[in-house]
Amino acid sequence: MQKRPIQRGRPAGSTSFEAEPALAFGAAVREARTAQGMAQETLAHRAGIERSHMGKIERGEHMPTLALIFRIARALGCSATTLMAETEQKLGELKDGQG
């Protein structure tokens, strides 16, 4: 019996993260940013990432790493704890169908 070769990467159509937490985190970031009247480009610059990447995070298309979550929180002038609490609240709203 021959061994199967190891295939690198994810199967076609799969994602590396769950959509709901990514959407909730993005909504929390967008809400915090707009509450301060801050442009997306400004937030991205303060967090040290590209504006297009910030847009993908806010739309829930990318789930940031833990290190990037801390940088985004710092750029927003809040703690990661506050940002994650807002994410958790929004996640509850999404699951309840209110989002």
C-alpha positions as CSV (number, residue, x, y, z in Angstrom):
1,M,0.0,0.0,0.0
2,Q,1.4,3.3,-1.1
3,K,1.4,6.4,1.1
4,R,-0.5,9.4,-0.1
5,P,1.6,12.4,-0.8
6,I,1.0,15.3,1.6
7,Q,-0.8,18.1,0.0
8,R,0.0,21.6,1.1
9,G,-2.6,24.3,1.7
10,R,-6.3,24.2,2.4
11,P,-8.9,22.3,0.4
12,A,-10.5,24.4,-2.3
13,G,-13.3,26.6,-0.9
14,S,-12.3,26.3,2.7
15,T,-11.4,29.3,4.9
16,S,-8.9,29.5,7.7
17,F,-11.3,31.2,10.1
18,E,-14.9,31.3,11.2
19,A,-16.9,34.1,9.5
20,E,-19.0,35.2,12.5
21,P,-16.1,36.2,14.8
22,A,-14.4,38.0,11.9
23,L,-17.5,39.9,11.1
24,A,-18.1,40.8,14.7
25,F,-14.5,42.0,15.2
26,G,-14.7,44.1,12.1
27,A,-17.9,45.7,13.2
28,A,-16.4,46.5,16.6
29,V,-13.4,48.1,15.0
30,R,-15.5,50.1,12.6
31,E,-17.8,51.3,15.3
32,A,-14.9,52.4,17.6
33,R,-13.1,54.1,14.7
34,T,-16.2,56.0,13.4
35,A,-17.1,57.0,17.0
36,Q,-13.8,58.9,17.1
37,G,-14.3,60.4,13.7
38,M,-11.2,58.6,12.5
39,A,-10.6,57.7,8.8
40,Q,-9.8,54.1,8.0
41,E,-6.6,55.2,6.5
42,T,-5.5,56.9,9.7
43,L,-6.3,53.9,11.8
44,A,-4.4,51.7,9.4
45,H,-1.4,54.0,9.5
46,R,-1.4,54.1,13.3
47,A,-1.7,50.3,13.5
48,G,1.1,49.9,11.0
49,I,-0.8,48.1,8.3
50,E,-2.1,48.8,4.8
51,R,-5.4,50.6,4.4
52,S,-6.7,47.8,2.2
53,H,-6.0,45.2,4.9
54,M,-7.8,47.3,7.4
55,G,-10.8,47.4,5.1
56,K,-10.8,43.6,4.8
57,I,-10.6,43.3,8.6
58,E,-13.5,45.7,9.0
59,R,-15.6,43.8,6.4
60,G,-14.8,40.5,8.2
61,E,-12.9,39.2,5.2
62,H,-9.7,38.7,7.3
63,M,-9.2,37.6,10.9
64,P,-6.2,39.5,12.4
65,T,-3.6,37.8,14.5
66,L,-3.5,38.4,18.2
67,A,-0.5,40.8,17.8
68,L,-2.4,42.8,15.2
69,I,-5.5,43.0,17.5
70,F,-3.3,44.6,20.1
71,R,-1.9,47.1,17.6
72,I,-5.4,48.0,16.3
73,A,-6.6,48.5,19.9
74,R,-3.6,50.7,20.7
75,A,-4.3,52.7,17.5
76,L,-7.9,53.2,18.6
77,G,-6.7,54.3,22.1
78,C,-8.5,51.4,23.9
79,S,-7.5,48.1,25.4
80,A,-7.7,44.8,23.6
81,T,-10.0,43.7,26.4
82,T,-12.5,46.5,25.5
83,L,-12.2,45.7,21.8
84,M,-12.8,42.0,22.4
85,A,-15.8,42.7,24.8
86,E,-17.4,44.7,22.0
87,T,-16.6,41.9,19.6
88,E,-18.3,39.4,21.9
89,Q,-21.4,41.6,22.2
90,K,-21.6,41.9,18.4
91,L,-21.1,38.2,18.0
92,G,-24.1,37.6,20.3
93,E,-26.1,40.0,18.1
94,L,-25.1,38.2,14.9
95,K,-26.0,34.8,16.4
96,D,-29.4,36.2,17.6
97,G,-30.1,37.5,14.1
98,Q,-30.0,41.2,15.1
99,G,-26.7,42.0,13.3
